[in-house]
């Protein structure tokens, strides 16, 4: 792929994701790590580098996902597909706890994805806590004045 084509594709993926990780919802402008183009169906499993197979991902999420496409639901032990941001809505599978620090899985897919990608790792929880306190958390409810 020519260099300018790759940067154009990256920009399209980043714009589609509004600059947020499509898994942990971290905002790239507050990130302590770079973001990457994550192959939803990994290249090692014949996934293509095309817009419909790419997600904007925090590097830690991408690293933990690696080449996984499924993982066990921590409640049932059954293997289920990981969350696919191109085919599913985040809010169907995930929600926030009352403090907006932890992502909670609503479905087997959500729970398996949280565990496999370690979406509640310490550095993310700490960042969410700070962003919430500063009024910058992307899903903070409106303040009641």
C-alpha atoms as a printed R data frame, in Angstrom:
    type eleno elety resid chain resno       x       y      z
1   ATOM     1    CA   UNK     A     1   0.000   0.000  0.000
2   ATOM     2    CA   UNK     A     2   1.481   3.401 -0.931
3   ATOM     3    CA   UNK     A     3   2.263   5.619  2.103
4   ATOM     4    CA   UNK     A     4  -0.343   8.261  1.239
5   ATOM     5    CA   UNK     A     5  -3.021   5.575  0.861
6   ATOM     6    CA   UNK     A     6  -2.217   4.242  4.346
7   ATOM     7    CA   UNK     A     7  -2.443   7.677  5.963
8   ATOM     8    CA   UNK     A     8  -5.732   8.342  4.164
9   ATOM     9    CA   UNK     A     9  -7.139   5.036  5.419
10  ATOM    10    CA   UNK     A    10  -5.937   5.801  8.946
11  ATOM    11    CA   UNK     A    11  -7.617   9.213  8.839
12  ATOM    12    CA   UNK     A    12 -10.916   7.659  7.688
13  ATOM    13    CA   UNK     A    13 -10.827   5.081 10.506
14  ATOM    14    CA   UNK     A    14  -9.951   7.745 13.095
15  ATOM    15    CA   UNK     A    15 -12.730  10.075 11.897
16  ATOM    16    CA   UNK     A    16 -15.289   7.268 11.894
17  ATOM    17    CA   UNK     A    17 -14.339   6.492 15.521
18  ATOM    18    CA   UNK     A    18 -14.427  10.207 16.468
19  ATOM    19    CA   UNK     A    19 -10.890   9.836 17.827
20  ATOM    20    CA   UNK     A    20 -11.907   7.249 20.454
21  ATOM    21    CA   UNK     A    21 -10.851   3.651 20.904
22  ATOM    22    CA   UNK     A    22 -13.669   1.513 19.574
23  ATOM    23    CA   UNK     A    23 -13.134  -0.963 22.421
24  ATOM    24    CA   UNK     A    24 -12.281   0.929 25.649
25  ATOM    25    CA   UNK     A    25 -13.669   4.318 24.494
26  ATOM    26    CA   UNK     A    26 -10.475   6.181 25.460
27  ATOM    27    CA   UNK     A    27  -9.997   9.486 23.675
28  ATOM    28    CA   UNK     A    28  -6.832   9.674 21.589
29  ATOM    29    CA   UNK     A    29  -6.105  13.287 22.614
30  ATOM    30    CA   UNK     A    30  -5.783  12.212 26.286
31  ATOM    31    CA   UNK     A    31  -4.009   8.951 25.615
32  ATOM    32    CA   UNK     A    32  -0.727   7.995 27.212
33  ATOM    33    CA   UNK     A    33  -0.121   5.519 24.364
34  ATOM    34    CA   UNK     A    34  -0.434   5.798 20.607
35  ATOM    35    CA   UNK     A    35  -3.503   4.536 18.791
36  ATOM    36    CA   UNK     A    36  -3.341   2.043 15.965
37  ATOM    37    CA   UNK     A    37  -5.419   0.595 13.185
38  ATOM    38    CA   UNK     A    38  -6.597  -2.714 14.584
39  ATOM    39    CA   UNK     A    39  -7.586  -5.536 12.252
40  ATOM    40    CA   UNK     A    40 -10.910  -6.882 13.556
41  ATOM    41    CA   UNK     A    41 -10.262 -10.101 11.673
42  ATOM    42    CA   UNK     A    42  -6.492 -10.354 12.156
43  ATOM    43    CA   UNK     A    43  -4.172 -10.495  9.171
44  ATOM    44    CA   UNK     A    44  -2.838 -13.771 10.579
45  ATOM    45    CA   UNK     A    45  -6.360 -15.138  9.988
46  ATOM    46    CA   UNK     A    46  -6.586 -13.727  6.455
47  ATOM    47    CA   UNK     A    47  -8.099 -10.403  7.519
48  ATOM    48    CA   UNK     A    48  -7.674  -7.637  4.988
49  ATOM    49    CA   UNK     A    49  -6.458  -4.078  5.446
50  ATOM    50    CA   UNK     A    50  -9.714  -2.488  4.305
51  ATOM    51    CA   UNK     A    51 -11.959   0.088  5.955
52  ATOM    52    CA   UNK     A    52 -14.615  -2.482  6.957
53  ATOM    53    CA   UNK     A    53 -12.040  -4.606  8.804
54  ATOM    54    CA   UNK     A    54 -10.313  -1.838 10.726
55  ATOM    55    CA   UNK     A    55 -11.007  -0.310 14.127
56  ATOM    56    CA   UNK     A    56  -9.341   2.656 15.797
57  ATOM    57    CA   UNK     A    57  -7.775   1.192 18.925
58  ATOM    58    CA   UNK     A    58  -5.722   2.232 21.913
59  ATOM    59    CA   UNK     A    59  -2.404   0.423 21.558
60  ATOM    60    CA   UNK     A    60  -2.973  -1.540 24.784
61  ATOM    61    CA   UNK     A    61  -6.342  -2.822 23.537
62  ATOM    62    CA   UNK     A    62  -4.788  -3.806 20.223
63  ATOM    63    CA   UNK     A    63  -1.918  -5.580 21.983
64  ATOM    64    CA   UNK     A    64  -4.251  -7.576 24.228
65  ATOM    65    CA   UNK     A    65  -6.510  -8.515 21.330
66  ATOM    66    CA   UNK     A    66  -3.523  -9.643 19.233
67  ATOM    67    CA   UNK     A    67  -4.984 -12.275 16.880
68  ATOM    68    CA   UNK     A    68  -8.005 -13.277 18.978
69  ATOM    69    CA   UNK     A    69 -11.451 -13.406 17.398
70  ATOM    70    CA   UNK     A    70 -13.191 -15.156 20.292
71  ATOM    71    CA   UNK     A    71 -12.723 -15.645 24.021
72  ATOM    72    CA   UNK     A    72 -14.518 -17.343 26.917
73  ATOM    73    CA   UNK     A    73 -17.379 -15.583 28.663
74  ATOM    74    CA   UNK     A    74 -16.110 -15.382 32.260
75  ATOM    75    CA   UNK     A    75 -19.547 -16.368 33.588
76  ATOM    76    CA   UNK     A    76 -20.416 -19.362 31.404
77  ATOM    77    CA   UNK     A    77 -16.985 -20.396 30.129
78  ATOM    78    CA   UNK     A    78 -18.458 -20.669 26.618
79  ATOM    79    CA   UNK     A    79 -16.303 -19.260 23.815
80  ATOM    80    CA   UNK     A    80 -18.032 -16.352 22.071
81  ATOM    81    CA   UNK     A    81 -16.941 -13.924 19.354
82  ATOM    82    CA   UNK     A    82 -15.256 -10.734 20.500
83  ATOM    83    CA   UNK     A    83 -17.055  -7.424 20.007
84  ATOM    84    CA   UNK     A    84 -16.975  -6.308 16.389
85  ATOM    85    CA   UNK     A    85 -17.296  -2.516 16.132
86  ATOM    86    CA   UNK     A    86 -18.206  -2.729 12.448
87  ATOM    87    CA   UNK     A    87 -21.211  -5.000 13.024
88  ATOM    88    CA   UNK     A    88 -22.357  -4.265 16.580
89  ATOM    89    CA   UNK     A    89 -23.216  -1.289 18.766
90  ATOM    90    CA   UNK     A    90 -21.030  -0.672 21.818
91  ATOM    91    CA   UNK     A    91 -24.038   0.137 24.026
92  ATOM    92    CA   UNK     A    92 -25.619  -3.258 23.310
93  ATOM    93    CA   UNK     A    93 -22.691  -5.095 24.900
94  ATOM    94    CA   UNK     A    94 -21.232  -2.594 27.394
95  ATOM    95    CA   UNK     A    95 -22.161   0.038 29.943
96  ATOM    96    CA   UNK     A    96 -20.345   2.039 32.594
97  ATOM    97    CA   UNK     A    97 -20.434   1.535 36.352
98  ATOM    98    CA   UNK     A    98 -21.826   4.400 38.463
99  ATOM    99    CA   UNK     A    99 -18.408   6.062 38.750
100 ATOM   100    CA   UNK     A   100 -17.737   5.827 34.986
101 ATOM   101    CA   UNK     A   101 -14.422   4.143 35.767
102 ATOM   102    CA   UNK     A   102 -15.225   0.531 34.848
103 ATOM   103    CA   UNK     A   103 -16.747  -0.919 31.716
104 ATOM   104    CA   UNK     A   104 -19.385  -3.545 32.547
105 ATOM   105    CA   UNK     A   105 -20.277  -6.350 30.135
106 ATOM   106    CA   UNK     A   106 -23.999  -6.677 29.424
107 ATOM   107    CA   UNK     A   107 -23.730  -9.758 27.219
108 ATOM   108    CA   UNK     A   108 -21.419 -12.757 26.843
109 ATOM   109    CA   UNK     A   109 -19.684 -10.893 23.976
110 ATOM   110    CA   UNK     A   110 -19.189  -7.829 26.184
111 ATOM   111    CA   UNK     A   111 -17.891  -9.801 29.163
112 ATOM   112    CA   UNK     A   112 -15.507 -11.860 27.000
113 ATOM   113    CA   UNK     A   113 -14.192  -8.748 25.258
114 ATOM   114    CA   UNK     A   114 -13.597  -6.933 28.555
115 ATOM   115    CA   UNK     A   115 -11.561  -9.864 29.857
116 ATOM   116    CA   UNK     A   116  -9.663 -10.634 26.636
117 ATOM   117    CA   UNK     A   117  -8.700  -7.014 25.906
118 ATOM   118    CA   UNK     A   118  -8.334  -6.101 29.595
119 ATOM   119    CA   UNK     A   119 -10.569  -3.054 29.115
120 ATOM   120    CA   UNK     A   120 -10.467  -2.220 32.838
121 ATOM   121    CA   UNK     A   121  -6.687  -2.259 33.262
122 ATOM   122    CA   UNK     A   122  -5.323   0.068 35.936
123 ATOM   123    CA   UNK     A   123  -4.001   2.806 33.648
124 ATOM   124    CA   UNK     A   124  -7.373   3.106 31.892
125 ATOM   125    CA   UNK     A   125  -9.334   3.194 35.151
126 ATOM   126    CA   UNK     A   126  -6.999   5.910 36.495
127 ATOM   127    CA   UNK     A   127  -7.344   7.941 33.298
128 ATOM   128    CA   UNK     A   128 -11.146   7.599 33.350
129 ATOM   129    CA   UNK     A   129 -11.221   8.743 36.992
130 ATOM   130    CA   UNK     A   130  -9.223  11.881 36.141
131 ATOM   131    CA   UNK     A   131 -11.233  12.649 33.009
132 ATOM   132    CA   UNK     A   132 -14.507  12.237 34.872
133 ATOM   133    CA   UNK     A   133 -13.371  14.602 37.619
134 ATOM   134    CA   UNK     A   134 -12.270  17.136 34.983
135 ATOM   135    CA   UNK     A   135 -15.574  16.845 33.107
136 ATOM   136    CA   UNK     A   136 -13.831  15.329 30.077
137 ATOM   137    CA   UNK     A   137 -15.003  11.702 30.223
138 ATOM   138    CA   UNK     A   138 -16.698  11.000 26.874
139 ATOM   139    CA   UNK     A   139 -19.773   9.493 28.529
140 ATOM   140    CA   UNK     A   140 -20.121  11.703 31.569
141 ATOM   141    CA   UNK     A   141 -23.740  12.561 32.230
142 ATOM   142    CA   UNK     A   142 -24.636  16.268 32.042
143 ATOM   143    CA   UNK     A   143 -24.182  18.247 35.239
144 ATOM   144    CA   UNK     A   144 -27.332  19.250 37.047
145 ATOM   145    CA   UNK     A   145 -26.970  22.890 38.063
